[in-house]
Amino acid sequence: MSNNDIMRGFRYALDIKDSEMVEAFGISGYELTIEDLKNFLKKDDEEGQVKCNDRIMTLFLDGFITLKRGKKEPKEGEVKKVEKKLTNNMILKKMQISLNLRSEGMLKIFKAAGLELSSSELSALFRNKDHKNYMECGDKFMRNFLKGLTICYRG
């Protein structure tokens, strides 16, 4: 799935308004107009669609976390880790944080989409990439999470 697809699905599932999305980008320091946002939200075959790269997707998700949960003050001496490549695992983690979901809530969302996961399978999605039990969050997981999120939040 492309970042544009994920952003569109996340926005639809939570019924996020354009102004709220622009505000999330603004919190991250990325100035965006409603027209720019609409170009990110266009489908791949629509004229004027702009690809959402990893940096822009990260800015949106980080801004959305701050918008929903408040600003987190870094601990003394803590340096924010900047990822070069945004993976579905990272996106899923940022969505989980922004929605303040615990593992039970995540499992419920996946189950609503028809995907039964065990708690150990779910925790494997959030492990460090170098961990022996790490599991990659493929497009199937991401699609099912967005589908379940839509079912749970929109009915």
Secondary structure by P-SEA (a helix, b strand, c coil): ccaaaaaaaaaaaacccaaaaaaaaaaacccccaaaaaaaaccccccccccccaaaaaaaaaaaaaacccbbbbcccbbbbbbccccaaaaaaaaaaaacccaaaaaaaaaaacccccaaaaaaaaccccccccccccaaaaaaaaaaaaaaacc
